[in-house]
Amino acid sequence: MSAFADSGAAPIAEFLESKHHDVHPAIDPSKVKLPNPYIVCVVGASRGIGAGIAHAYAHAGASGLVLASRRVSGLEQTALECKKINPDVDVEIISCDITSDASVQELASQTQSRFGRLDVLVVNSGFTGPIQSKVTETPSDEFITAANVNYIGIFLCAKHLIPLLLSTKNGAKAIIAIGTLGAFIVRGIIANPQYNVSKVAQLRLMEMIHDQYNPTDGLLAYTLHPGGVLTEMARDSAPEYMLEYLQDITELCGAFCVWLTKNRSRDWLSGRFASVDWDVEELEAKKEGVVEKDLLKLKIDV
């Protein structure tokens, strides 16, 4: 039985039949050659999924990487790993707190000064906190922290870095928010008010960013579920029975990000939600229906 069977998330979790737990040939970033120059900023790159995203773009031949996080020591390790993968990649490490307007402004300023362009922005930073299933049991400070990191942080990154994305000549013009299937969960032990609700807000914001900047400026805005990965955050917060479902490798999300942004042929997914464990060939076969019915978006049934 699916982990999402009675949660409210089953329709999106089961949208495709074919799933992958590992990097597969269709999305292998080492088989990609990105144009030069090609600059990628990964926010939340100090470990886990964020580090894996940086690795993927290094494999794909990105000319420059901006690695941002509050944990500079972790960024230094990620930078070393990226240079080992691709000795030619130019890596900039920037300390950034995405809940601080001034800090994100400085991230944008340093990226502009260092590279003068930005092709892809990936915002991976996230906060879960202990999972409590009831609103009355949820610590107020943790609810506020989740909103600040998971929603307001995306807003600040978009506000200050979209101008650089749009001003980049012949750029990829893509922003990716690492979201979660949890945004669709409304019941059960992992129906976590602080995390899930903040991720709903994140998803809606990304839809609005698409609607505001795609038709006139060509900006691509995607929200991705990073798969079921046994990260440090998951170990600290997930119920024990959920751990058996966390079978996806850390590098899968980054490989999907490269597949999504290596050219503009996946622009039809802009403004929509996708999961990185989906089979991309099966996904592309559904393109016509997704576009025609405007699927993979937040909606209210009436």
C-alpha positions, -999 to 999 in steps of 0.1 A, spaced: 0 0 0 12 35 -8 25 56 20 1 83 8 -30 61 3 -52 78 30 -34 111 32 -51 131 5 -19 130 -16 -26 98 -35 -37 114 -68 -4 133 -72 17 105 -57 3 80 -81 1 103 -112 26 81 -130 31 43 -128 68 42 -135 92 55 -107 129 56 -102 149 55 -70 183 62 -87 197 83 -115 187 66 -148 200 71 -183 172 95 -194 183 121 -168 220 113 -163 237 147 -159 271 133 -169 257 128 -204 247 165 -207 268 194 -220 254 227 -208 262 258 -228 290 281 -217 286 303 -198 260 287 -175 257 298 -139 236 280 -113 229 292 -77 219 265 -53 205 278 -20 208 252 7 238 234 -8 257 225 24 246 189 25 221 162 13 198 170 -16 212 205 -21 248 192 -23 235 166 -48 220 193 -69 253 211 -71 270 178 -80 246 173 -109 253 207 -124 290 201 -120 286 168 -139 267 186 -166 294 212 -172 281 243 -156 307 270 -159 299 285 -125 282 275 -92 270 298 -64 267 277 -33 247 294 -5 237 283 30 240 293 66 265 264 71 297 276 54 317 246 65 293 224 46 295 246 15 333 242 15 329 204 14 303 206 -14 326 230 -33 355 205 -30 332 177 -43 321 198 -73 357 207 -82 366 170 -80 337 162 -104 345 191 -128 379 208 -122 369 236 -146 338 247 -127 342 281 -109 326 279 -74 316 308 -52 306 302 -16 282 327 0 268 326 35 231 333 33 201 332 56 171 331 34 148 344 61 167 377 60 159 402 34 194 418 37 211 385 35 193 375 3 200 409 -12 237 404 -5 235 369 -22 221 386 -53 246 413 -52 276 390 -48 263 367 -76 260 397 -99 295 409 -90 311 375 -93 295 362 -125 274 390 -140 247 365 -149 224 337 -135 209 309 -155 192 287 -129 182 294 -93 174 263 -71 161 270 -36 165 238 -16 165 252 20 138 237 42 126 233 78 104 205 91 107 204 129 92 176 150 61 163 133 29 170 153 -4 160 137 -26 185 155 -26 223 154 -29 226 192 2 204 196 23 224 172 49 247 188 42 283 177 79 291 172 84 261 149 53 270 129 67 305 124 102 291 115 87 268 89 68 297 73 99 319 73 122 292 57 98 273 34 77 302 22 91 336 30 126 324 20 113 315 -15 97 349 -18 129 367 -8 151 346 -32 126 352 -60 123 389 -53 160 396 -53 173 370 -79 146 370 -106 159 404 -119 193 387 -125 177 357 -141 157 379 -165 187 402 -174 209 373 -183 215 373 -221 205 339 -237 200 325 -202 180 295 -191 158 318 -170 147 291 -146 138 291 -109 132 258 -91 117 254 -56 123 221 -39 89 214 -25 72 183 -12 43 159 -17 35 169 18 19 200 4 -10 177 -6 -13 158 26 -42 168 48 -47 138 71 -27 111 89 4 111 112 25 132 87 -2 158 82 21 183 98 6 219 100 39 237 101 57 220 72 29 210 49 10 243 50 41 263 44 49 241 14 14 248 1 21 285 2 54 279 -15 37 259 -43 11 286 -49 38 313 -49 57 295 -76 25 292 -97 20 330 -93 57 336 -103 50 316 -135 19 336 -143 36 370 -136 68 364 -155 65 336 -180 41 351 -206 61 384 -209 96 375 -198 99 338 -204 108 329 -169 104 292 -160 92 284 -125 91 248 -113 82 231 -79 98 197 -74 93 169 -48 128 157 -43 118 121 -38 118 100 -6 154 106 6 167 96 40 183 130 48 193 142 82 161 162 84 141 131 76 159 111 103 152 137 129 115 142 121 99 113 101 79 86 119 97 53 120 72 36 98 79 61 70 116 54 69 111 22 47 96 45 20 127 67 18 145 48 -9 156 75 -33 192 85 -35 204 120 -28 216 126 -63 183 119 -80 169 154 -75 199 171 -90 198 149 -121 161 158 -126 169 195 -122 195 193 -150 171 174 -172 145 201 -166 167 231 -173 193 219 -199 171 234 -226 136 250 -228 118 219 -242 103 213 -207 88 248 -205 53 232 -205 60 221 -169 66 257 -157 41 267 -131 35 231 -122 45 205 -96 65 174 -105 82 146 -86 119 138 -94 112 100 -91 88 101 -120 98 85 -153 104 114 -176 95 95 -208 61 86 -193 58 122 -181 64 136 -215 39 112 -230 13 129 -208 22 164 -219 -8 170 -241 -33 160 -214 -14 180 -187 -14 212 -207 -50 208 -220 -65 201 -186 -40 224 -168 -29 196 -144 -3 194 -117 -15 226 -100 -33 235 -67 -70 234 -73 -102 233 -53 -129 208 -65 -163 224 -68 
